[in-house]
């Protein structure tokens, strides 16, 4: 989740968009999903 507050200026919004783009390009969501799934398997938890 990338969050910019209501009082954010143009630079803050630009940086939030830039950060979001970087995360999408680097498949961050998929990496987090895989890591959590692997942790559950390692800990003996259920998916």
C-alpha positions in Angstrom: 0.0 0.0 0.0 1.3 3.4 -1.0 -0.4 6.2 0.8 -0.3 10.0 0.3 -2.1 12.1 2.8 -4.7 14.8 1.9 -2.2 17.5 2.7 0.5 16.1 0.3 2.0 18.5 -2.1 2.7 17.8 -5.8 6.1 16.4 -5.0 4.8 14.0 -2.5 2.1 12.7 -4.9 4.8 12.4 -7.6 7.0 10.3 -5.3 4.1 8.1 -4.3 3.4 7.4 -7.9 7.0 6.8 -8.6 7.3 4.4 -5.6 4.2 2.5 -6.8 5.6 2.1 -10.3 8.9 0.8 -8.9 7.0 -1.8 -6.8 4.9 -2.9 -9.8 8.0 -3.2 -12.0 9.8 -5.3 -9.3 6.8 -7.6 -8.6 6.8 -6.7 -4.9 3.3 -8.0 -4.4 4.1 -11.4 -5.8 7.3 -11.6 -3.8 5.4 -10.9 -0.6 2.8 -13.5 -1.5 5.4 -16.1 -2.2 7.4 -15.3 1.0 4.3 -15.5 3.2 3.2 -18.8 1.6 6.7 -20.3 2.1 6.7 -19.1 5.7 3.4 -20.8 6.4 4.7 -24.1 4.9 7.9 -23.9 6.9 6.0 -23.2 10.1 3.6 -26.0 9.4 0.7 -23.7 9.0 -2.2 -24.1 6.6 -2.8 -21.9 3.6 
